Structure formats: structure tokens, C-alpha cells
Amino acid sequence: MHITVTVNGAQREADIEPRLLLVDFVRSVLGLTGTHSGCDTTSCGVCTVLLDGKPVKSCTIFAVQADGRAITTVEGLRAQGTGADGLHPVQRAFKEEHGLQCGFCTPAMMLVGASLLDRNPDPTEDEIRWAISGNLCRCTGYVNIVKAIQAAAGEVRSSA
Amino acid sequence: MYPARFDYLAPTTIEEALDALSRLSQRGEDAKILAGGQSLIPLMKLRLASPSVLVDINRLPGLAFIEPADGHLRIGALARHSDLAESNVVRRSNHTMAAAAPWISDPLVRNLGTIGGSLAHADPLGDWASVMLACGADIVARSTAGERIMPIGEFLLGLFTTALRPDELLTEVRVPRYRGPAGGTYLKLERKVGDYATVGVAVHLQLDQGKQRIAEAGIGLTSVAPSNLKAVAAEQALVGEAPGEELFAEAGDLAARAAEPRSDLRGSAEYKRDVVRTFVQRGLARAVELARAG
């Protein structure tokens, strides 16, 4: 089946089987390996992408369902980059707050953080923890992930 | 993991979808409707389900509504769990639904999963069925033959089984509006976010106009029976009575006795019965509090 998907702002087309999962489309067909495949059982969230701005588990949706729609992967965060390093505030905050260790959950955490801040620029700690509750991290204990999103929120608010 | 091959249809009108379902069922094809896919796709990836055709209904317009109507709240099958969790209409119209929506799975799954899909899938560990049993909802289904309305008790038939025919599409859930002081809640014990309920309890109470006696009671239990369970004896013990701790304790006992929990990874049967008892008591107290405040 032929699909056309807007990926990080650019139109991408491909001929694929209906059963190709969005995560495999993104990683293998598009070569965007920032999106990870972890549990493959809809539990861990490392496969998170934004579908029309909303975070979803890309291992639990078929690529054909994204036909005519827009997805954002971690590689697309730079499009909203600011400052000298051109990073998205969330990316910069994860770097500065040491919001990652192995980094496997990080692309997903950043996308969820970015989409949260789009909707709610001043989240409480509870709201941040609630927003990332579908994303597992085995390394950090979540503390610096939350701090990073808080820091990003601060930057977003002060530059608004 | 990926599913076995399937043909994929993505109709853009309800008529097209119903025609496809009718054709496929007449040909004896093993077709499944794809809504949120958050239950179906995991099953397909594990090859526990291998439908030959998927009919993707996500492009059908006009199925995601949340609308107050005469006597009931109308909810379209494609309303996502996250829409329901964030809806002011739901918050104002039905406390049980408002309490339950945020507990379903996790935020990512809630962005795609739908109430229609959840009810049609009829996972006995699913939350919405207990809410609908407690609130006395109706299910609306359409096919090329017309529209059918089924009370939830007649719709849910057991483990992953509903009264939906192969050519039917669940289009709407109708939840009765509160007629006077009413309240409810959903209490869910889970090991972690995203897990199924260890125990889930949906409570719905309608008080009389004077707020002194219980006019109507609904209690739906999740994960403590082969499928979602309406705690009828507990409900009957409540109707006509004045709310109070002793009454709630009695209802809790009756609900715990009606439950048939299994000992498993989430806890022993005895533990789960105890949670039912406690949650029913807490849920009833909360429902009365909301009903008297409203």
C-alpha cells in the first residue's frame, strides 16, 4: 500500500505492507533510528512518537494508519530549536540536567516532555510525572528526567 | 513481532464501513474492526488474533462526539480515553466515568484507545465495562440492516464476547443522565501505571430529591470474576436505604461475596475480595459526598 506521511515537517512516501508497524517504518524504511524499539508489547514507551502532536506508542499502530497524517520523531525536535546550539529547550535541558544515563528512553521522554509543554507550559511535578507515566526508565529513577522537563518549562516560559 | 498478513480497508464514510462489514461477513471472512488498536494490535503481534481483514474506522467522521442529549450522555465509539479524561462534559455529567477515564492504561495508550473499541473488545480486565454496568448504559450498534440498541447487560456476554454481530459496528454509548442528586466514582488498584486492575470498582448512586435515601445503585467490579461483574445483591441492599457506614459495610460484604477472584500474580483471591469490600465502602461514601454536594 502506498502511503504519504509528513515526518518532521517533510513529506515522505513509501510502498509498504499494511502490517508494518509505525516504529519499523520510522526506523527501517525512513532510517530514523532515534525512535527505539524496546518491549514490543506496548508496555515501555521507548517507541513514542508524536502523531498529529500527540504522543503515541509507535509499536502499537500500523504505518498505514499514519497515511495523510503528521509524525514527529526525536530528530524533529531541532525544528523548534532555539539558542546558539539550535536544540529544542527540552533537549538542552536533558543535557544540562543530566536527564539521561543510557539514553534508551530519552528520545521518548523528550517528545513527551515537549508535547506536555506545548499544552501546559507550567506543569507541576505531579503533572510531569503523570505525563511520563507511560514511559519506563530503568537507569535514572526519573528524578533528573523530571528536573529536565521542569528546567525546559522554565526556559519556555521565560522566552515566551 | 509483527502480525500475520492481512488485507486493510480504510473506509471514509460509515456507509462504506458497514457495506464492507456486511460483504466480509457474508463471505465468512475473519474481519476485525480497527479503532484505537491498543488491545487488538498487541494481540495480533503475538498472533493470538490473526484476522484476514482489518477495517480501520479511524477515518470515519462524526464518531468521536461527547454530547449531552435528552436523558443521556451520548458518546461516540471513537472518543479516545484521553478525550474522556479531559472532557468537561464528562466531568459535569457522570462522576463514575470522569473518575475511571484517567485510570485506563497509560497516557500514551489513552491517546489512541477508544471507548467503543474497549467495550467491543470486552476484555474482562477492562475498566469501561464495569463503569457502564454500574451506570446502566446502552450500546448502539449499526449495520446495513439498521440500528440496534442493547442494554449493557445484554451486550456483554463474557470473556471477549459481546452481542455484536460480525457485520455490526458499535457506534455509540449512551449513559443515562443524572436525574437529581447523584454521584459515583471508580477506584482502581494497580501494581503500576499501565497494568490491568488488580481490583477495580465502579460505583454509581442516585439519591432521592431530599438526598436522604438511595434511589438507585450501581456497582461494577473489574478483574475479580471471569468477566466484569455487576454486584446485584449489593446494589439491591442499598436501594431505598439511608446512606451510612453500616449500610456501606453490608454492601461491601455482599460485593466481596459476589466476586470470584482468582489468586494470581496480582494477589491472592482473599486479598482481592478484601479490596473489593474496602473499595465498595469507600466508593459509596465518595458517591454520596458528590451527590450531596451537587
Interface residues (C-beta under 8 A of the other chain):
Chain A: M1 E17 P18 R19 L20 L21 D24 D40 T41 T42 S43 G45 T48 L51 K54 P55 V56 K57 C59 T60 I61 F62 V64 Q65 D67 V112 W130 A131 S133 G134 N135
Chain B: M1 Y2 P3 A4 R5 F6 D7 Y8 A10 L34 G37 Q38 I41 P42 M44 K45 L46 L54 D56 N58 S82 S105 D106 P107 L108 V109 N111 L112 V193 G194
